[in-house]
Amino acid sequence: MTINCKGKLIDLSTPKVMGILNITPDSFYDGGKYKDENAIVQQVEKMLSEGATFIDVGAYSSRPGAAHISEEEELKRIVPVIELLVNKFPDILISVDTFRSGVARETIKAGAAMINDISGGNMDEHMFATVAALKVPYIAMHMQGTPQNMQQDPSYTNITTELVKFFSEKLNQLHQLQLADVIIDVGFGFGKTVEHNYQLLRELDFFKNLDAPILVGVSRKSMLYKPLEITPQDALNATTAANTIALMNGAHILRVHDVKEAMESVKVVELLAKK
């Protein structure tokens, strides 16, 4: 299983790690941490040196109840960061965390390689046509509701079967538009209870039947730290445990704050698979 990023074929038969760079002031874990150019470059250099294949840059906070910002504000935050990173690291593969087709278009023009859409196309009717025209890999995530209301009362009859149906429909739409590289993300914590999240983690291999790469983002999320009665800052060990389970259940990409530890999980699971 491969995806084409800026003419480079990325082989996902060995799972890859995507490092998170939040440039939002209000992210749940690292909000406001990377404000200036030096801090941004240092963090990205660290993640790349630790083995990240992709860097996911987000300028719109999608934590539960996050403040809504305009498209202009999102572009003002993110485009200069992409230009900085492409200039500093010419071979970097940047994923842009946005649900807006206009932001997708401008950031790909600025040098990004991939679009990561938390709404799976549901928050911008032009997103699918835009990424198909841009011919870039697209991550379709599932979210019930919006970041502002998604955790108010999430409910499903059977979350796994409902999400398999959701992704089957999205993949069909995108393939009809001739978009070859579509990655799916079940959206841990996005309109889901703790129980929903653990059912999805347990049943992740059900999504293999869709024949699309699977991205998992559980890094330091509340599904880990709330049941353990700890903080996001203390949730690295729980994150490593959840990432390892995800890899064993078929994840192809881990989206994480802590690249080194995620790479170790990948290596341990690879060793386990050797006969």
C-alpha positions as CSV (number, residue, x, y, z in Angstrom):
1,M,0.0,0.0,0.0
2,T,1.5,3.3,-1.1
3,I,0.6,7.0,-1.4
4,N,2.1,9.6,-3.7
5,C,3.3,12.8,-2.0
6,K,4.9,15.4,-4.3
7,G,6.1,12.6,-6.6
8,K,7.5,10.5,-3.8
9,L,6.0,7.1,-3.2
10,I,5.5,6.4,0.5
11,D,5.3,2.7,1.3
12,L,2.8,2.2,4.1
13,S,3.4,-1.5,4.5
14,T,5.7,-0.3,7.2
15,P,3.7,2.1,9.4
16,K,4.7,5.7,9.3
17,V,4.6,8.5,12.0
18,M,3.1,11.9,11.5
19,G,4.3,14.6,13.9
20,I,1.9,17.2,15.1
21,L,2.7,20.9,14.9
22,N,-0.1,23.0,16.4
23,I,0.3,26.7,15.7
24,T,-3.0,27.5,17.5
25,P,-3.0,29.4,20.8
26,D,-5.6,27.1,22.3
27,S,-4.7,23.5,21.5
28,F,-5.5,21.1,24.3
29,Y,-1.9,19.9,24.8
30,D,0.6,22.3,23.2
31,G,-1.4,25.5,22.5
32,G,0.7,28.5,22.2
33,K,4.0,26.6,22.5
34,Y,5.2,27.2,18.9
35,K,4.8,31.0,18.4
36,D,8.0,32.1,16.8
37,E,10.1,30.9,13.9
38,N,12.9,29.4,16.1
39,A,10.5,27.4,18.2
40,I,8.7,26.1,15.1
41,V,11.9,25.1,13.3
42,Q,13.5,23.5,16.4
43,Q,10.4,21.4,17.0
44,V,10.1,20.2,13.4
45,E,13.8,19.5,13.2
46,K,13.4,17.3,16.3
47,M,10.4,15.4,14.9
48,L,12.1,14.8,11.6
49,S,15.3,13.6,13.2
50,E,13.3,11.2,15.4
51,G,11.8,9.6,12.3
52,A,8.6,11.5,11.3
53,T,7.6,10.9,7.7
54,F,5.0,13.7,7.8
55,I,4.5,16.9,9.7
56,D,0.8,17.8,10.3
57,V,0.4,21.6,10.7
58,G,-2.8,23.0,12.1
59,A,-3.9,26.6,12.6
60,Y,-7.6,25.9,13.6
61,S,-8.0,24.3,17.0
62,S,-10.4,21.4,16.9
63,R,-10.5,20.6,20.6
64,P,-14.0,20.3,22.1
65,G,-15.6,23.7,22.4
66,A,-12.7,25.5,20.6
67,A,-13.2,29.0,19.3
68,H,-14.2,29.4,15.7
69,I,-11.8,31.5,13.6
70,S,-12.2,32.9,10.1
71,E,-10.6,31.5,6.9
72,E,-8.5,34.7,6.6
73,E,-7.2,34.2,10.2
74,E,-6.4,30.5,9.5
75,L,-4.5,31.4,6.3
76,K,-2.7,34.3,8.1
77,R,-1.4,31.8,10.7
78,I,-0.6,28.8,8.5
79,V,0.8,30.0,5.1
80,P,3.9,31.7,6.5
81,V,4.7,28.6,8.6
82,I,4.5,26.3,5.5
83,E,6.7,28.6,3.5
84,L,9.2,28.7,6.4
85,L,9.3,24.9,6.7
86,V,9.6,24.2,3.0
87,N,12.4,26.7,2.8
88,K,14.2,25.2,5.8
89,F,13.5,21.6,5.0
90,P,13.1,21.2,1.2
91,D,12.2,17.5,1.3
92,I,9.5,17.9,4.1
93,L,6.1,16.3,3.6
94,I,3.6,18.7,5.2
95,S,0.0,17.6,5.9
96,V,-2.4,20.5,6.5
97,D,-5.1,20.1,9.2
98,T,-8.0,22.0,7.7
99,F,-11.6,21.5,6.7
100,R,-11.6,24.5,4.3
101,S,-11.1,24.0,0.6
102,G,-9.7,27.6,0.3
103,V,-7.0,26.8,2.9
104,A,-6.3,23.5,1.2
105,R,-5.7,25.2,-2.1
106,E,-3.5,28.0,-0.7
107,T,-1.4,25.7,1.5
108,I,-0.7,23.2,-1.3
109,K,0.4,26.1,-3.4
110,A,2.7,27.2,-0.6
111,G,4.4,23.7,-0.6
112,A,2.3,21.4,1.5
113,A,1.8,17.8,0.3
114,M,-1.4,16.5,1.9
115,I,-4.7,17.6,3.3
116,N,-6.1,16.3,6.7
117,D,-9.8,17.2,7.0
118,I,-11.4,16.6,10.4
119,S,-14.9,16.8,8.8
120,G,-14.4,14.3,5.9
121,G,-15.7,16.9,3.5
122,N,-18.9,17.7,5.5
123,M,-17.9,21.2,6.5
124,D,-17.0,22.5,3.0
125,E,-18.9,21.2,0.0
126,H,-16.0,22.2,-2.3
127,M,-13.4,20.2,-0.5
128,F,-13.6,16.9,-2.4
129,A,-13.5,18.6,-5.8
130,T,-10.6,20.8,-4.6
131,V,-8.4,17.9,-3.4
132,A,-9.3,15.9,-6.5
133,A,-8.1,18.8,-8.7
134,L,-5.0,19.3,-6.6
135,K,-4.3,15.5,-6.9
136,V,-2.9,15.3,-3.3
137,P,-3.4,12.6,-0.7
138,Y,-6.5,13.4,1.4
139,I,-7.2,12.2,5.0
140,A,-10.9,11.9,5.6
141,M,-11.8,11.9,9.3
142,H,-15.1,11.1,10.9
143,M,-16.6,13.6,13.3
144,Q,-20.1,13.8,14.6
145,G,-21.1,17.5,14.7
146,T,-18.6,20.3,14.8
147,P,-15.7,21.0,17.2
148,Q,-18.0,23.5,19.0
149,N,-20.7,20.9,19.8
150,M,-19.3,17.4,19.0
151,Q,-19.0,16.3,22.7
152,Q,-22.4,17.4,23.9
153,D,-24.2,14.1,23.4
154,P,-22.6,11.8,20.9
155,S,-24.8,8.7,20.1
156,Y,-24.7,5.8,17.7
157,T,-26.6,2.5,17.3
158,N,-23.3,0.7,16.5
159,I,-20.4,3.1,16.0
160,T,-18.2,0.6,14.1
161,T,-20.8,-0.3,11.5
162,E,-21.9,3.3,11.1
163,L,-18.4,4.5,10.5
164,V,-17.6,1.7,8.0
165,K,-20.7,2.9,6.1
166,F,-19.6,6.5,6.4
167,F,-16.2,5.8,5.0
168,S,-17.5,3.5,2.3
169,E,-19.6,6.3,0.9
170,K,-16.8,8.9,1.2
171,L,-14.3,6.6,-0.6
172,N,-16.8,6.0,-3.4
173,Q,-17.4,9.8,-3.9
174,L,-13.6,10.5,-3.9
175,H,-12.8,7.6,-6.2
176,Q,-15.4,8.8,-8.7
177,L,-13.5,12.1,-8.7
178,Q,-10.4,10.1,-9.6
179,L,-8.6,10.9,-6.3
180,A,-6.3,7.9,-5.9
181,D,-4.8,8.4,-2.4
182,V,-7.4,8.6,0.4
183,I,-6.6,7.8,4.0
184,I,-9.3,7.2,6.6
185,D,-9.3,8.3,10.3
186,V,-12.0,7.2,12.6
187,G,-11.6,10.4,14.6
188,F,-10.9,9.3,18.2
189,G,-12.5,11.9,20.5
190,F,-14.4,13.7,17.8
191,G,-18.1,13.2,18.7
192,K,-17.4,10.0,20.7
193,T,-17.7,8.9,24.3
194,V,-14.9,7.1,26.0
195,E,-16.7,3.8,25.3
196,H,-17.1,4.6,21.6
197,N,-13.4,5.4,21.4
198,Y,-12.4,2.1,22.9
199,Q,-14.8,0.1,20.7
200,L,-13.2,1.7,17.7
201,L,-9.7,0.9,18.9
202,R,-10.7,-2.7,19.7
203,E,-12.4,-3.1,16.3
204,L,-10.0,-1.1,14.1
205,D,-9.3,-4.1,11.9
206,F,-12.9,-4.0,10.7
207,F,-11.9,-1.0,8.6
208,K,-9.2,-3.0,6.7
209,N,-12.0,-4.2,4.4
210,L,-12.3,-0.7,3.0
211,D,-8.8,-1.2,1.4
212,A,-7.6,2.3,2.4
213,P,-4.7,3.3,4.7
214,I,-5.8,3.9,8.3
215,L,-4.5,6.9,10.3
216,V,-4.9,6.8,14.1
217,G,-4.7,9.9,16.3
218,V,-5.0,9.1,20.0
219,S,-2.0,11.1,21.2
220,R,-2.5,12.4,24.8
221,K,-6.3,12.5,24.2
222,S,-9.0,12.6,26.9
223,M,-10.0,8.9,26.2
224,L,-6.6,8.1,27.8
225,Y,-6.1,10.7,30.5
226,K,-9.6,11.0,31.8
227,P,-10.2,7.4,32.8
228,L,-6.7,7.3,34.3
229,E,-7.3,10.6,36.2
230,I,-4.1,12.2,34.9
231,T,-3.4,15.2,32.7
232,P,-2.5,15.3,29.0
233,Q,1.1,16.1,30.1
234,D,1.2,12.8,32.0
235,A,-0.4,10.7,29.2
236,L,2.7,9.7,27.2
237,N,2.8,6.2,28.6
238,A,-0.9,5.7,27.9
239,T,-0.5,7.1,24.4
240,T,2.3,4.6,23.7
241,A,0.1,1.7,24.9
242,A,-2.8,2.9,22.7
243,N,-0.6,3.4,19.7
244,T,0.8,-0.1,20.0
245,I,-2.7,-1.6,20.1
246,A,-3.6,0.5,17.0
247,L,-0.6,-0.8,15.1
248,M,-1.5,-4.4,16.0
249,N,-5.0,-3.7,14.8
250,G,-4.0,-2.4,11.4
251,A,-3.0,1.3,11.7
252,H,-0.7,2.6,8.8
253,I,0.0,6.1,10.2
254,L,0.2,7.3,13.8
255,R,-0.4,11.0,14.3
256,V,1.4,12.0,17.5
257,H,3.0,14.7,19.6
258,D,5.9,12.4,20.6
259,V,7.6,11.0,17.5
260,K,10.5,9.1,19.2
261,E,8.2,7.0,21.3
262,A,5.8,6.3,18.4
263,M,8.7,5.1,16.3
264,E,9.7,2.7,19.1
265,S,6.1,1.3,19.0
266,V,6.4,0.8,15.3
267,K,9.7,-1.1,15.7
268,V,8.4,-3.3,18.5
269,V,5.3,-4.3,16.6
270,E,7.4,-5.0,13.5
271,L,9.7,-7.3,15.5
272,L,6.6,-9.1,16.9
273,A,5.4,-9.7,13.3
274,K,8.7,-11.3,12.2
275,K,8.7,-15.1,12.1
